[in-house]
């Protein structure tokens, strides 16, 4: 099943906005909760995602980012922007 390229172009602004909201939530959580217990980081991240309107992120992505934020001190966290 082929997809019309114009459908892709129409969807890209929404995809970009969702990604930006996810990045803002991760950045906020990283800044305030690096190195904290996983359960706490996960809840703070979920709350930040809701505030940013990105609450529909797949659970595996939320878990992975919460784990990374929890396990690493602020200075050694990987940059999700690269």
Order of alpha helices (4+ residues) and beta strands (2+ residues): alpha-alpha-alpha
